[in-house]
Amino acid sequence: MAAFRTADEDKVRLEIYYQIFNDGLRFFKKQDGFAANYEFNVVILGEDNKQLTGTSVERVYRVDDYQATRRSDEGLINVVALKIGKGEYRLVAKLIDKNSNKIGSIERDFKIDNLFKNETDLSGIEFVREVLEKDSSTSPFDKGEKRIIPAVSRQYGEDIGQISLFFEIYHTDPEPMNARLLYSVYDDRDAAVYDDDFELVLNKKITRFVKHIPLEEFVPGSYRLKVTLAEKNGKPISSSEAKFGVAWSLAALVRNDYDLALEQLKYVAQKNEIDELKDVPEDKREEAFADFWKDHDPTPETPENERMEKYYGRIKFANRAFSSIHIEGWRTDMGMVYIIYGEPDHIERHPFELDSKPYQLWYYYSLSRTFGFVDENGTGDYRLQFPYDGRSGFIDDKIDDYD
């Protein structure tokens, strides 16, 4: 969603962007290809969940061939617009496949600020997929002299080198104004990872901007973007914020945090392999990591590397499930065991025993192993108990039975 001024000073134009992937609809053969029919409903709820406004559209979506109907990476992008005043709301959107009668829904809380409080102000932020020149046709994506195609997903992957933003600056004072645009991006720890600024003269009622921010230096994670309109001396006038994410990729990890990439190999690589990777020149690191995982690919004749996908998938899960206040999940003892052995066959949880600290027992029946973990300090960081390999002795440097 993004909010823009209208001629009505009590309300903004709320644009709601939606994307439907081809494999989410049922298509029927038509003479000139394949067609799906869908209905898209949007309801805006206010206090006490009372409906304040809404809209519904029905559309026919056509593709040329059967293969296109099954694509999960292709689909349509569209927009509906509603007028709404300042306040806090809940959006309820429903997609109805008219051919299968299946219904999908999304609910989201959002807030609309007053875009008319100053003579000079800033609109909301629209993430942009593509900027086109306008042609003789009309489109709901037209803004000024450009056609702005929205990026519905704010999750960016390795194949996208930048994020693009569209926003409007409003200046109703007849006198021109010297101003600055300040761009800041913060990571999930609220540390600044990107800053930029741009000086401009405001001499029109609406000034439209497209800004590109390169993603090469962004590690995978969640980010908060802030655009601030300021006086020339830097005093803020107005600001808009939005969140986006950078998806995990091995190439990005190697490029942006090589030490971490090396450390994360410790559950699957031999010490001599890690030592060799440490000595690789910077411009050869991505290639060296690709070669390492190629050597560990159980099915080199296929394009997928199942071991690599499983390994990093487990690291991702461990970070979600086992992180504590002081340590990332993959570094914890539970994370280590999970990454090496996978999900236990059975878990016994004992969080409130009278005569002991909280503990868990993980059973791997097929491996004849049982691991015990104790939360020594009450922080959620469960420490592995002897025997450390679930049988006897310590976990060896070489894990022969990794999957």
C-alpha positions as CSV (number, residue, x, y, z in Angstrom):
1,M,0.0,0.0,0.0
2,A,0.9,3.6,-0.5
3,A,-0.9,6.9,0.3
4,F,-1.0,10.0,-1.9
5,R,-2.7,13.4,-1.6
6,T,-6.0,14.1,-3.4
7,A,-8.0,17.2,-4.2
8,D,-10.0,16.4,-1.0
9,E,-8.0,17.8,1.9
10,D,-9.7,15.4,4.3
11,K,-8.7,12.2,2.5
12,V,-5.8,10.5,0.8
13,R,-5.8,8.1,-2.1
14,L,-4.8,4.8,-0.7
15,E,-3.4,2.5,-3.5
16,I,-3.5,-1.2,-2.7
17,Y,-1.3,-3.3,-4.9
18,Y,-1.9,-7.0,-5.4
19,Q,-0.1,-9.8,-7.2
20,I,-1.6,-13.2,-8.2
21,F,0.7,-16.0,-9.4
22,N,-0.5,-18.1,-12.3
23,D,-0.5,-21.4,-10.4
24,G,-2.9,-20.0,-7.8
25,L,-5.7,-19.8,-10.4
26,R,-7.7,-22.4,-12.3
27,F,-7.6,-21.7,-16.1
28,F,-9.9,-23.0,-18.8
29,K,-9.0,-23.5,-22.5
30,K,-10.3,-20.8,-24.7
31,Q,-10.0,-20.4,-28.4
32,D,-7.1,-17.9,-28.1
33,G,-5.4,-19.5,-25.1
34,F,-6.3,-20.0,-21.5
35,A,-8.4,-17.8,-19.2
36,A,-9.0,-17.5,-15.4
37,N,-11.7,-15.5,-13.7
38,Y,-11.1,-13.9,-10.3
39,E,-12.7,-11.5,-7.9
40,F,-10.7,-9.2,-5.6
41,N,-12.4,-7.7,-2.6
42,V,-11.0,-5.1,-0.2
43,V,-12.7,-4.0,3.0
44,I,-11.3,-1.3,5.3
45,L,-12.3,-1.6,9.0
46,G,-12.1,1.1,11.6
47,E,-12.9,1.1,15.3
48,D,-14.8,-1.9,16.6
49,N,-14.2,-3.6,13.3
50,K,-16.8,-1.5,11.5
51,Q,-16.6,-1.3,7.8
52,L,-15.7,2.2,6.6
53,T,-15.2,1.6,2.9
54,G,-14.3,-1.1,0.4
55,T,-14.3,-2.1,-3.2
56,S,-14.7,-5.2,-5.4
57,V,-13.4,-5.9,-8.9
58,E,-13.9,-8.9,-11.2
59,R,-11.3,-9.6,-13.9
60,V,-10.5,-12.1,-16.6
61,Y,-6.8,-13.0,-16.8
62,R,-5.5,-14.6,-20.0
63,V,-2.3,-16.5,-20.9
64,D,-1.1,-18.0,-24.2
65,D,-0.3,-21.6,-23.3
66,Y,-0.8,-24.3,-20.8
67,Q,2.8,-24.1,-19.4
68,A,2.1,-20.5,-18.4
69,T,-0.9,-21.6,-16.3
70,R,1.4,-23.6,-14.0
71,R,4.1,-21.0,-13.5
72,S,4.6,-20.1,-9.9
73,D,7.0,-17.2,-10.7
74,E,4.7,-15.3,-13.2
75,G,1.4,-13.6,-12.7
76,L,-0.5,-10.4,-12.8
77,I,0.0,-7.2,-10.9
78,N,-2.9,-4.8,-10.4
79,V,-4.1,-2.0,-8.1
80,V,-7.3,-0.8,-6.5
81,A,-7.6,2.7,-4.9
82,L,-9.8,4.0,-2.1
83,K,-10.2,7.4,-0.5
84,I,-9.7,7.4,3.3
85,G,-8.9,9.9,6.1
86,K,-6.3,10.0,8.8
87,G,-6.4,7.1,11.3
88,E,-5.6,3.5,12.2
89,Y,-7.3,0.8,10.2
90,R,-7.4,-2.9,9.3
91,L,-7.4,-4.1,5.7
92,V,-9.1,-7.3,4.8
93,A,-8.4,-8.5,1.2
94,K,-9.9,-11.6,-0.4
95,L,-9.2,-13.3,-3.7
96,I,-11.9,-15.5,-5.1
97,D,-11.1,-17.9,-7.9
98,K,-14.4,-17.9,-9.8
99,N,-13.6,-21.2,-11.6
100,S,-12.7,-23.2,-8.5
101,N,-14.5,-21.1,-5.8
102,K,-11.4,-21.2,-3.7
103,I,-10.8,-18.2,-1.5
104,G,-7.5,-16.7,-0.2
105,S,-7.4,-13.8,2.3
106,I,-4.9,-11.4,3.9
107,E,-5.4,-9.1,6.9
108,R,-3.1,-6.2,7.7
109,D,-3.2,-3.3,10.2
110,F,-2.0,0.0,8.9
111,K,-2.0,3.7,9.7
112,I,-2.7,6.8,7.6
113,D,-1.0,10.0,8.5
114,N,-2.3,13.5,7.7
115,L,-0.7,14.5,4.4
116,F,-2.1,18.0,4.6
117,K,-0.7,19.2,7.9
118,N,2.0,21.3,6.1
119,E,2.2,23.4,2.9
120,T,5.2,21.2,2.1
121,D,4.8,17.4,2.7
122,L,5.8,14.0,1.6
123,S,3.6,11.1,0.3
124,G,3.8,7.5,1.2
125,I,6.4,5.2,-0.4
126,E,5.6,3.0,-3.3
127,F,8.2,0.2,-4.0
128,V,8.7,0.0,-7.8
129,R,9.1,-3.0,-10.1
130,E,9.5,-1.0,-13.3
131,V,9.3,2.6,-14.6
132,L,7.9,3.0,-18.1
133,E,7.1,5.9,-20.4
134,K,3.4,6.7,-20.8
135,D,1.8,5.8,-24.1
136,S,-1.5,6.8,-25.6
137,S,-3.5,4.4,-23.5
138,T,-4.5,5.0,-19.9
139,S,-3.4,2.9,-16.9
140,P,-4.1,3.0,-13.2
141,F,-0.3,2.9,-12.8
142,D,0.2,6.3,-14.5
143,K,1.7,9.0,-12.4
144,G,2.7,12.3,-14.1
145,E,4.7,11.5,-17.2
146,K,5.6,8.0,-16.1
147,R,3.9,4.6,-15.7
148,I,5.0,3.2,-12.3
149,I,4.6,-0.6,-12.0
150,P,4.6,-1.5,-8.3
151,A,6.8,-4.1,-6.7
152,V,4.1,-5.9,-4.6
153,S,6.6,-8.1,-2.7
154,R,9.1,-6.2,-0.6
155,Q,11.4,-9.2,-0.4
156,Y,14.4,-8.8,-2.7
157,G,16.6,-11.7,-3.9
158,E,20.0,-12.2,-5.3
159,D,18.8,-11.5,-8.9
160,I,17.7,-7.9,-8.0
161,G,20.6,-5.5,-7.7
162,Q,18.6,-2.5,-6.3
163,I,15.4,-1.4,-4.8
164,S,13.4,1.4,-6.5
165,L,11.0,3.8,-4.8
166,F,8.4,6.2,-6.0
167,F,7.0,9.1,-3.9
168,E,5.6,12.6,-4.3
169,I,6.5,15.9,-2.7
170,Y,3.8,18.4,-2.2
171,H,4.5,22.2,-2.0
172,T,1.5,24.5,-2.1
173,D,3.4,27.7,-1.1
174,P,3.8,29.9,-4.3
175,E,7.4,30.7,-3.2
176,P,10.1,28.2,-4.3
177,M,11.9,26.4,-1.5
178,N,15.4,25.0,-1.2
179,A,15.1,21.5,0.3
180,R,16.9,18.2,0.9
181,L,15.9,14.6,0.6
182,L,17.6,12.3,3.2
183,Y,17.5,8.6,2.7
184,S,18.3,6.2,5.5
185,V,18.2,2.4,5.8
186,Y,18.4,0.6,9.2
187,D,18.8,-3.1,9.9
188,D,16.8,-5.1,12.4
189,R,19.1,-3.9,15.2
190,D,18.3,-0.3,14.2
191,A,21.9,0.3,13.0
192,A,22.2,2.6,10.0
193,V,23.5,0.7,6.9
194,Y,22.8,3.3,4.2
195,D,22.7,7.1,4.0
196,D,22.3,9.4,1.1
197,D,20.9,12.9,0.5
198,F,19.9,15.1,-2.5
199,E,19.3,18.8,-2.7
200,L,16.5,20.2,-4.8
201,V,14.3,23.2,-5.4
202,L,10.5,22.8,-4.8
203,N,8.7,25.1,-7.2
204,K,5.7,22.9,-8.2
205,K,2.6,21.7,-6.4
206,I,3.6,18.1,-7.0
207,T,7.2,16.9,-7.6
208,R,7.5,13.2,-8.4
209,F,10.6,11.2,-7.6
210,V,12.0,7.7,-8.4
211,K,15.0,6.7,-6.2
212,H,17.2,3.7,-6.7
213,I,19.2,2.2,-3.8
214,P,21.8,-0.5,-4.6
215,L,21.6,-3.7,-2.7
216,E,25.1,-5.1,-3.2
217,E,26.3,-4.3,0.3
218,F,23.1,-5.5,2.1
219,V,23.4,-8.8,4.0
220,P,20.2,-10.9,4.1
221,G,17.7,-9.7,6.7
222,S,15.0,-7.2,7.5
223,Y,15.4,-3.5,7.0
224,R,13.5,-0.2,7.6
225,L,13.7,2.5,5.0
226,K,13.2,6.2,6.0
227,V,12.8,9.1,3.5
228,T,12.9,12.5,5.1
229,L,12.1,15.8,3.5
230,A,14.1,18.6,5.1
231,E,14.9,22.2,4.8
232,K,18.2,23.0,3.2
233,N,19.9,23.2,6.7
234,G,18.7,19.7,7.4
235,K,15.7,20.5,9.7
236,P,13.1,17.8,9.1
237,I,9.8,18.8,7.6
238,S,8.1,15.4,6.9
239,S,9.1,11.7,6.7
240,S,7.8,8.4,5.4
241,E,8.9,4.9,6.4
242,A,8.5,1.4,4.9
243,K,10.0,-2.0,5.6
244,F,11.6,-4.5,3.2
245,G,13.7,-7.6,3.3
246,V,16.7,-9.1,1.5
247,A,16.4,-12.8,1.0
248,W,19.3,-15.1,2.1
249,S,21.7,-16.2,-0.6
250,L,25.1,-17.9,-0.2
251,A,26.7,-15.4,-2.7
252,A,25.5,-12.5,-0.6
253,L,26.7,-14.0,2.6
254,V,30.2,-14.8,1.1
255,R,30.4,-11.3,-0.5
256,N,29.3,-9.3,2.6
257,D,30.5,-11.4,5.6
258,Y,33.2,-13.9,4.6
259,D,34.2,-14.6,8.2
260,L,30.6,-15.6,9.1
261,A,30.3,-17.7,5.9
262,L,33.5,-19.6,6.9
263,E,32.4,-20.1,10.5
264,Q,29.0,-21.5,9.5
265,L,30.8,-24.3,7.7
266,K,32.1,-25.8,10.9
267,Y,29.4,-28.5,11.2
268,V,29.9,-29.9,7.7
269,A,33.5,-29.0,6.6
270,Q,36.9,-30.4,7.6
271,K,39.4,-28.1,9.3
272,N,41.7,-28.3,6.3
273,E,38.9,-27.3,4.0
274,I,38.1,-24.2,6.0
275,D,41.8,-23.4,6.2
276,E,42.0,-23.5,2.4
277,L,39.0,-21.3,2.0
278,K,40.6,-18.8,4.4
279,D,43.5,-18.3,2.1
280,V,41.4,-17.7,-1.0
281,P,41.8,-14.2,-2.6
282,E,38.8,-11.9,-2.2
283,D,37.9,-11.9,-5.9
284,K,37.9,-15.8,-5.9
285,R,35.8,-16.3,-2.8
286,E,32.4,-16.9,-4.4
287,E,33.9,-19.3,-6.9
288,A,35.7,-21.2,-4.1
289,F,32.5,-21.6,-2.0
290,A,30.7,-22.8,-5.1
291,D,33.4,-25.4,-5.7
292,F,33.3,-26.5,-2.0
293,W,29.6,-27.2,-2.2
294,K,30.0,-28.8,-5.6
295,D,32.4,-31.3,-4.0
296,H,29.8,-32.0,-1.3
297,D,26.9,-32.3,-3.7
298,P,25.3,-35.9,-3.3
299,T,23.8,-35.6,-6.8
300,P,26.2,-33.6,-9.0
301,E,24.3,-34.7,-12.1
302,T,21.3,-32.5,-11.1
303,P,21.1,-28.7,-10.8
304,E,20.1,-28.9,-7.2
305,N,22.5,-29.3,-4.3
306,E,20.4,-31.1,-1.7
307,R,23.0,-31.1,1.0
308,M,23.7,-27.4,0.7
309,E,20.0,-26.5,0.7
310,K,19.3,-28.7,3.7
311,Y,22.3,-27.4,5.6
312,Y,21.5,-23.7,5.2
313,G,17.8,-24.4,5.7
314,R,18.6,-25.9,9.1
315,I,20.8,-22.9,10.0
316,K,17.8,-20.7,9.1
317,F,15.5,-22.8,11.2
318,A,17.9,-22.9,14.1
319,N,18.1,-19.1,14.1
320,R,14.3,-18.9,14.4
321,A,13.9,-21.6,17.0
322,F,16.9,-21.5,19.2
323,S,18.2,-18.0,19.4
324,S,18.5,-16.5,22.9
325,I,19.2,-13.0,24.2
326,H,23.0,-13.4,23.8
327,I,23.5,-15.9,21.0
328,E,22.3,-16.7,17.5
329,G,20.4,-20.0,17.2
330,W,22.9,-21.7,14.9
331,R,25.7,-21.1,17.4
332,T,23.8,-22.7,20.3
333,D,24.2,-26.3,21.4
334,M,20.6,-27.1,20.3
335,G,21.3,-25.4,17.0
336,M,24.4,-27.5,16.5
337,V,22.7,-30.8,17.1
338,Y,19.7,-29.8,14.9
339,I,22.0,-28.7,12.0
340,I,24.0,-32.0,12.2
341,Y,21.3,-34.5,12.9
342,G,18.0,-32.8,11.8
343,E,14.7,-32.8,13.6
344,P,14.5,-35.2,16.6
345,D,12.1,-38.2,16.5
346,H,10.8,-37.1,19.9
347,I,11.4,-34.3,22.4
348,E,10.8,-34.4,26.1
349,R,10.4,-30.9,27.6
350,H,10.7,-30.3,31.3
351,P,10.4,-26.6,31.9
352,F,9.1,-26.6,35.5
353,E,10.6,-29.4,37.4
354,L,10.7,-28.7,41.2
355,D,14.1,-30.3,41.8
356,S,16.0,-29.3,38.6
357,K,16.6,-26.6,36.2
358,P,14.6,-26.6,32.9
359,Y,15.8,-29.3,30.6
360,Q,15.0,-31.2,27.4
361,L,15.8,-34.6,26.0
362,W,16.0,-35.1,22.2
363,Y,15.6,-38.7,21.0
364,Y,17.0,-39.9,17.6
365,Y,15.7,-43.5,17.5
366,S,17.2,-44.4,14.1
367,L,20.7,-43.2,15.3
368,S,20.3,-44.7,18.8
369,R,21.2,-41.4,20.3
370,T,19.7,-39.2,23.0
371,F,20.8,-35.6,23.7
372,G,20.2,-33.8,26.9
373,F,20.1,-30.0,27.2
374,V,19.8,-27.9,30.4
375,D,18.9,-24.2,30.7
376,E,21.6,-23.4,33.4
377,N,20.9,-19.6,33.6
378,G,17.2,-19.4,32.8
379,T,17.9,-17.4,29.6
380,G,16.6,-20.0,27.2
381,D,20.2,-21.0,26.2
382,Y,20.0,-24.8,26.7
383,R,23.5,-26.3,27.1
384,L,24.4,-29.8,25.8
385,Q,25.1,-32.3,28.6
386,F,27.6,-35.2,28.6
387,P,27.8,-37.5,26.6
388,Y,28.1,-34.8,24.0
389,D,27.6,-37.1,21.0
390,G,24.5,-38.7,22.4
391,R,26.4,-41.9,23.1
392,S,29.8,-41.4,24.6
393,G,32.8,-39.1,24.1
394,F,32.6,-35.8,22.1
395,I,31.3,-34.9,18.7
396,D,34.1,-35.8,16.3
397,D,35.5,-33.4,13.8
398,K,34.2,-35.6,11.0
399,I,30.5,-36.4,11.1
400,D,30.2,-39.7,9.2
401,D,26.4,-40.0,9.7
402,Y,25.3,-36.6,8.7
403,D,22.1,-37.6,7.0
